[in-house]
Amino acid sequence: MRQAAEAQLLNPHCDLGEEGQWLPDTSAEICCQNYSVCVCVCVRPAGLRQILTDVIEEVRQSISLDIDGGDVVHSLLNASWLQSLLKVCHRLWGCCLLLLLFLLNLQVPLGSRPQKCKLEPSFLLHCAFAALLSAHDTVAQRDYGPVLPPMPDELPDDEEATRTVCLVKNNQPLGATIKRHEITGEIFIARVIHGGLADRSGLLHAGDRIIEVNGFSVGGMDPEQVIHVQARSQGTIMFKVVPITERPVHQEMMLYVRAMVNYNPQQDPTIPCADAGISFSKGDILEIVDQTDALWWQARKLPSDACCAGLIPSSSLLKRKQRELWWSQPYLPHACMQICKPRLSTSAQMSITGPRPRPLSSFSLTFLNSLLAGFRRSLRLCRRRFYSTTQLPGHTRCPSNCSTLNVPYEEVVRYQRHPHDAHRLIALLGPSGVGVNELRKRLIETNPRLFQGAVPHTTRPPKGYEEPDRDYHFTSREIFDSMIYKNSHISADSPSDDWLKKKSMFGRFLEYGEYKGNLYGTSIESVKDVLSSGKICVIDIEPNAIQAVRTHELKAYVIYVKPPTLERLRESRKTAHITTTYYVNRPFQDEDLQEMEAAAQKIEAQYWQFFDHVIVNDELQDTCAQLLTVVNKSQDEPQWVPTSWIRPNTQL
Ligand SMILES: Nc1ncnc2c1ncn2[C@@H]1O[C@H](COP(=O)(O)OP(=O)(O)OP(=O)(O)O)[C@@H](O)[C@H]1O
């Protein structure tokens, strides 16, 4: 029984009773002997009671919090205490099953039992109960080992309590890093990696001072030499440590983030241990399991079944790194600034036939410059021109506006739309010519009762066949300008300015632009009108409008339409036409396809982290089918969304 108990694999993070301690992992087989402090290794009923009490308390706290139900369930199911409880249940169930088998055996009529079953059922039952009672007595009397040598009588008062920990090496790393004290030169355990071998042993902690490794004193050694000694050991490895006296209380909390930047520990000279780091790319979801260290957090990349976490830079450290990198780059105006000026100048370069746009008033020019974006067919050429002429952004110098510099990790939660809630906005984007409009059109055609576009605003007069508020919201320039102003300056219900309040009743724009002297734009209100009618609103946006749609009220699901390889583009677009002017479509030329590919690279380099889904538009029919599936999933299945959408005022 004792051996069986010693071999059990239980979670070391849950204390089972005051003196109790989870048994170590079998794969580590820790033998714990202490020269002056006795470490008890047992499983006590009090411990189980404690777990159950914790469970009830945690559930009670979860209920009292006003948070998303799915989030609570997800947190509960992932909680370490539940995992521990399941392990306990698993083992208890194993015992019960054994007992049940004996009892069943007893129920079977003697005649029907196989001949080879020689033992009488009553005898088997007796043995089982006897073993059970004996195990109970053993545990109750605390008659378990290893039996430690008696404490020496004459122990000096200043004798330090030490702990000897013996781990059996397997092919897993130890899961701990060490460091040398700058002044004393002593070697300490710097950090224990969550879920690693050392962590699961429960016997090595950050702050423990290492005295010996495999019998060798580490006094005067460098951390590298200590690691060398450890690496040379075969079979088992033994540490003699002075345990840290006051272990920091480690509060385990669930935190999920979306990475807004790429990170590779192998290219980071400042990481304490590159092998302990994990790499991640923009858009990856990370589960932060430890934020104790202000500089280096521990995390898992999802989806993952790895129990061992890895090191990642903390939010503040990553911000600092991004800033340093940014300063080291050659100056490039940031896209959020570039997007304005080149647009105006390129539209001039483009020599679009027809009257030139009338000069904007200084008022509208200022605000148009701040968020100029193309809209529909009229400005597709501007988009194409813009992406083909601007530099690849890389790390551009715009510290105040660049979101990746300010928020390297975006806190996220799993969100499941309630059937009675408004649908999530579907925002499609991609390089010009890739097929965003084609896909949007086809999606709406599949079910016009469910899918609908937003009605745009324009300052141009209606054409004969156009119906106001169905084809366009035809507005005056004055109202359009006030909506642009509202975009930049006033909150939705600023009471101070009656004039603006009256003029801006149409709300703010997601994006807007000018073509041939007329303004065009998509307002948030137009999108909300569709959503509040119970339909799914499908719009196409410029990449720089992503931030405007990623809000609590619209909860946009952003789908990036990516071109296939150049080879496949040539093949699939043989009969397709590209829009060159308002009136002219012509077949794609190779140059168009190359421009599309280059534009795609630029968009991906800057905005990949915001894409909820990426669809490669190769075969049109296939892409349409994929799009439909993805859109349905976006509404019906849980998705990672920024925490601020669900719990405002959340910041890392
Ligand atoms: N997968 C595809 N295979 C073949 N042709 C396609 C495919 N996707 C789109 N097309 C065609 O490519 C052309 C350009 O598509 P579309 O107008 O939708 O581009 P876009 O992304 O909206 O770009 P822009 O805004 O510049 O027009 C259209 O003629 C469309 O029918």
PDBQT file of the ligand as one rigid body, heavy atoms in Angstrom, charges set to zero:
ROOT
HETATM    1  N1  LIG A 701     -11.423  32.839 -56.708  1.00  0.00    +0.000 N 
HETATM    2  C1  LIG A 701     -11.600  33.553 -57.818  1.00  0.00    +0.000 A 
HETATM    3  N2  LIG A 701     -11.368  32.973 -58.998  1.00  0.00    +0.000 NA
HETATM    4  C2  LIG A 701     -11.532  33.673 -60.126  1.00  0.00    +0.000 A 
HETATM    5  N3  LIG A 701     -11.923  34.945 -60.168  1.00  0.00    +0.000 NA
HETATM    6  C3  LIG A 701     -12.163  35.581 -59.031  1.00  0.00    +0.000 A 
HETATM    7  C4  LIG A 701     -12.002  34.912 -57.778  1.00  0.00    +0.000 A 
HETATM    8  N4  LIG A 701     -12.310  35.770 -56.801  1.00  0.00    +0.000 NA
HETATM    9  C5  LIG A 701     -12.646  36.923 -57.393  1.00  0.00    +0.000 A 
HETATM   10  N5  LIG A 701     -12.561  36.814 -58.725  1.00  0.00    +0.000 N 
HETATM   11  C6  LIG A 701     -12.808  37.861 -59.718  1.00  0.00    +0.000 C 
HETATM   12  O1  LIG A 701     -11.749  38.816 -59.564  1.00  0.00    +0.000 OA
HETATM   13  C7  LIG A 701     -12.249  40.111 -59.870  1.00  0.00    +0.000 C 
HETATM   14  C8  LIG A 701     -11.946  41.043 -58.736  1.00  0.00    +0.000 C 
HETATM   15  O2  LIG A 701     -12.759  40.673 -57.628  1.00  0.00    +0.000 OA
HETATM   16  P1  LIG A 701     -13.374  41.763 -56.669  1.00  0.00    +0.000 P 
HETATM   17  O3  LIG A 701     -13.958  42.878 -57.426  1.00  0.00    +0.000 OA
HETATM   18  O4  LIG A 701     -14.247  41.064 -55.713  1.00  0.00    +0.000 OA
HETATM   19  O5  LIG A 701     -12.054  42.257 -55.982  1.00  0.00    +0.000 OA
HETATM   20  P2  LIG A 701     -11.907  43.089 -54.659  1.00  0.00    +0.000 P 
HETATM   21  O6  LIG A 701     -11.106  42.297 -53.707  1.00  0.00    +0.000 OA
HETATM   22  O7  LIG A 701     -13.211  43.572 -54.187  1.00  0.00    +0.000 OA
HETATM   23  O8  LIG A 701     -10.971  44.252 -55.117  1.00  0.00    +0.000 OA
HETATM   24  P3  LIG A 701     -11.396  45.731 -55.526  1.00  0.00    +0.000 P 
HETATM   25  O9  LIG A 701     -11.946  46.320 -54.280  1.00  0.00    +0.000 OA
HETATM   26  O10 LIG A 701     -10.149  46.356 -55.984  1.00  0.00    +0.000 OA
HETATM   27  O11 LIG A 701     -12.402  45.533 -56.617  1.00  0.00    +0.000 OA
HETATM   28  C9  LIG A 701     -13.715  39.965 -60.145  1.00  0.00    +0.000 C 
HETATM   29  O12 LIG A 701     -13.900  39.908 -61.526  1.00  0.00    +0.000 OA
HETATM   30  C10 LIG A 701     -14.069  38.646 -59.508  1.00  0.00    +0.000 C 
HETATM   31  O13 LIG A 701     -15.161  38.025 -60.159  1.00  0.00    +0.000 OA
ENDROOT
TORSDOF 0
